Amino acid sequence: MLRTLRKEKRRFSLFRSLWILFVVLGFLFCLYRMSQIFKWNYSLNEPTIMEDGPTQRKSKHPKWKLWEEMKDEDERNKAIEDIGVYIANIAKNMTDVVGIKYSHKCGTNGGITTLGLEGAHFLCEPKPIQPCFFLSAGIRDDTTMDIALADQWGCRGISVDPSIDHNSHLHPLVTFHNIALNTINGNVDMLDADRNDINHWLYASVPSLTNTFGVDYIDVLKLDCEGCEMAFPRDLLREDPYFLKRVSQITLETHISRIWVDTREQLYYLGLNFALLEEAGFKLIVANVFGCMKKHEKPGCRPEFKEWGYPCGKRKNPMFPKLGLSCQDFLFIHEDQMKQRMMTTE
């Protein structure tokens, strides 16, 4: 009887040990799966490239390098100096107060227009030939420009914004997608945790989006996505340095307070927008200085903007002492490419 009890006790002890081992292994497996899920969610956000970190990729552009490729401090200083020339040239065509400055005429047998409710984004007329296509990044609550491009110009289009939900079709010709364009170090929408769950945002570059949708040419490219304008030229260098040769006009909104342009890397890529546009043959048509919200202006601007004469910081108008100049909207067109795409009115 005693021997039987001892056998049963050993058997129970072995069973208990195996059960504990099973529970421990199950717990460790759950921890592993949770870490993988967190890693996947984190990877959706465009990682910050540390200034002294390892080189991740190489530029495909024959002249301009990625910031992460530049290991020598002198090389980075020279890169900032080079893009400063382009920023200073743009600044010459901007007002140093809130206002709109027209630099050139459209040169396409048409004038300058605005489409949509707010009229914040300028375009050159006349409308392009069919089929035409547009990509609109950053629409939030205002879909009127996208719908007007479909209604009035007959263009098919893609609208993207990760911070809001819309029906999949804004218009029979326009589809909406909860996709974020890449950023360098995030943007204001990403910091608004009450409004957005950024762990579930999907990210893409402009070239990758157009490739995915099989788009060969963009008649109107609108970038109004609080920070994506810095990642845009970086992605062109990484993926398709000749992308701008397949675009007619770009309406570009820039945000340059330290909320968006705080590091030299961000400063470099902001200026690279203007460098790539000029080298691709685009010309500036309209520069609209309208300023950001008070909370976005508060951190101020990098000192280089003042050196280059680029409007940033507090307004000179005493009626608005607490508002600034750090948000601007531009219209760039490639006249030769547009003429090939325009309807003849003669």
JOGI-V431897 format. One record per pair of residues at least 4 apart in sequence whose ideal C-beta (glycine too) atoms are under 6 Angstrom apart, sorted by the first residue. I is the first residue (numbers start at 0). GAP is how many residues later the second one is. Records with the same first field share a line. If there is no record, write none. Layout:
I: GAP / GAP
This chain:
40: 158
43: 157 / 159
45: 136 / 137 / 157
47: 137
48: 19
54: 13 / 14
55: 12
56: 181
58: 6 / 7 / 178
59: 181
60: 176 / 180
63: 173
64: 4 / 5
65: 171
66: 198 / 201
69: 5 / 6
78: 189
82: 185 / 188 / 189 / 192
83: 224
85: 185 / 188 / 189
86: 184 / 221 / 223
87: 220
89: 184
90: 217 / 218 / 219
92: 10 / 191 / 194
93: 7 / 193 / 195 / 217
94: 4 / 6 / 194
95: 215
96: 219
97: 191 / 192 / 193
99: 188
100: 186
101: 184
102: 181
103: 179 / 181
105: 4 / 18
106: 228
107: 16 / 230 / 234
108: 236
109: 15 / 16
110: 14
111: 10
112: 10 / 12
113: 5 / 8
114: 30 / 33
115: 28 / 29 / 32
116: 27
117: 24
120: 24 / 130
121: 164 / 209
123: 125 / 209
125: 216 / 217
126: 26
127: 4 / 91 / 213
128: 212 / 214
129: 24
131: 23 / 87
132: 23 / 82 / 85 / 86
133: 15 / 21 / 23 / 85 / 86
134: 23 / 83 / 86
135: 10 / 23 / 86
136: 23 / 44 / 86 / 88
137: 23 / 86 / 87
138: 4 / 20 / 22
139: 24
142: 4 / 27
143: 4
145: 11 / 13 / 24 / 28
146: 4 / 24
147: 4
148: 4 / 6 / 8
149: 5 / 21 / 23 / 24
155: 17
156: 17
157: 17
158: 11 / 15 / 17
159: 17 / 19
161: 16 / 18 / 39
162: 26 / 33
165: 10
167: 8
168: 6
169: 4 / 6
178: 23 / 25
179: 21 / 23
180: 44 / 47
181: 21 / 23 / 49 / 53
182: 4 / 44 / 45 / 48
183: 46 / 47 / 82
185: 4
186: 39 / 40
187: 38
188: 7
189: 8
191: 4
203: 4 / 5
204: 30
206: 32 / 33 / 36
209: 5
216: 29
217: 29
218: 29
219: 29
220: 26 / 29
221: 29
222: 6 / 29
223: 29
225: 29
226: 33
228: 25
229: 36 / 39 / 40
230: 4
232: 36 / 39 / 40 / 43
233: 35
234: 4
235: 5 / 7
236: 4
243: 36
247: 89 / 90 / 93
248: 84
249: 82
250: 80
251: 78
252: 76
253: 74
254: 5 / 72
255: 5 / 56 / 70
256: 39 / 40 / 42 / 44 / 69
257: 4 / 41 / 42
258: 37 / 40
260: 5 / 6 / 9
271: 4
276: 5 / 55
280: 53
281: 50 / 52
283: 48
284: 46 / 48
285: 45
286: 43
287: 41
288: 22 / 36 / 39
290: 32 / 33 / 34 / 36
291: 4 / 5 / 34 / 35
293: 28
296: 27 / 29
300: 4 / 11 / 12
304: 5 / 7
310: 14
311: 13 / 14
312: 11
313: 10
314: 5 / 8 / 10
332: 5
337: 4
